[in-house]
Amino acid sequence: MPAKDIVHDLVINALEKEGWTITHDPYFMPVGKERTFVDLGAEKILAATKANQKIAVEIKSFAGASDLVSFRDALGQYLFYKAILNDFEQDRILYLAVGNAIFSDFFLEAPIKKIWEFYQVKVLVFDENNQNSIKWIQ
């Protein structure tokens, strides 16, 4: 079984507080003869349209020695999973989940922000203290 990030359960709690149902933990996808996984798959029924919205969430704590190295690795994973989802399940939207502290202190630095905006990374920012999602950045 894949190792879980240290903030894994915090993200689950934040999503569930917003009405999401965790459908996969982890969410496996085929890659040729192999399989890979995103940390979570979730669904939410949209009352107005009675349709399901589906997401996949890659969770990162940035607990390593270097935020830049953690960001580079997270970006690579995000782009890899996004390409697989495009073939495997196009209606599932991929998000990179990061804590509010790393988002405010690192993701908003001009060169870093330019990179994740260039690659159109969708970010879910959650509060590590009260386990709520704060922002959904498209």
N, C-alpha and C positions, 0 to 999 in steps of 0.2 A: 504494500500500500504506500502511496506517495506521502512524503512528509508534509505536514501542514505548517503554514506560516504562523508565527506567534500571535498574530492578530486575527487569525481565521475565525474564531468564534465571535469576536467583536463585530466583524462584518456580517456574519450570519444574523446576529441579534439586531443590527441596524436595519438590514433588509426586511427581516420579519416584522419589525416595528412599523415599517412603511407598507405592510400588506403583501410582501412578496412571499411566495412559497418556494422553499428550497427543494428542487426536484432532483438535483445531482450533486454529490459531494464525495468525490470529484466528478467532473463532467468529461468523460472519455470521448475521444474522436479518433477515427481511423486515419492513418497516414500510410498508404500502401499496405504492406503486410504488418506494419507496426501499429501501435496506438500511442496517443499522447493525451494529455489532459489539461484542462483549465480547472482552477480550484473549485468553482461553483457553477451550477446552472440553476436558474430560478425563473419562475413564471408569476405573472400577476394578471388577473382578469380586469380588463378595463370596462367599467360599468356602462359607459356611454355607448360603446360599440359591441359589448359582449364578446370581445375578441381577447385572446391571450397575447400579452407582451412577453417575450422571452429574452433573457439576458444570459451571458456567460461572464463571470467575474474572475479576473486574475488578481490575487491579493499580494501586496508587497508591503513589508514593514520597514524596509530600508534600515535594517539593524546591523548591517555590515560596517566595515571600517571606512568605506568611502561611499558617499551618496552618489557621486558621479558614476562609479563602477556599478552600483546597484541600479541606477537609472538606465545605464547602457544595457545591462542584462534584462531589465524589465521591458525596455522598449523592444529588444530583440524577440523576447517571448511574445509580447503583444502582437507584433507584426506577423510572426510565425502563426500564432493561433488565429489571427484575423484572416489570413490567407486560407487556412484549413476550413474555417467556418464558412467562408465564401463558397466553397464547394460542398461542404457537408450539411450545413443548415443555415441558409442565407437569411432567414427571418430572425435569427438569434443575434442580438447586439452585444458586442464585446466591450467590457469596461475594465479599466485598470483601477483597482481600489487602493487608495493610499490614505494614511492618516492626515488629519488637519495640520498637525505640526510640520511634517515633512512637506506637505503641499505649500503651506505659507512660507516656510523658511527656504525651500529649495526649488520647488516647481514653478514659483513665480519669478525667479531670477530670469532676467531678460534672455540670456542665451539658452537656458533650459526650456523656458516657455516657448521660444521660437521653434525648438526641435519638436516638442510634443504637439504643437499646433500644426507644424508642417506635415507631420505624419497623421494628423487627424485622430489622435488618441482620445478616446472618450474616457473621462476620469470620474470615478465615484470617490468623493472626499467624505470620510467619516470621522466622527469625533471619538477619539480613543477613550475619553473619560466617561461620556454618557451613552456611548454606543448607538448614536444616531447618525444617519447619513446627513450630511450638511448640504452638499452640492452635487448635482449631476451635470457634468460639463460635457457638452456635445461638441 
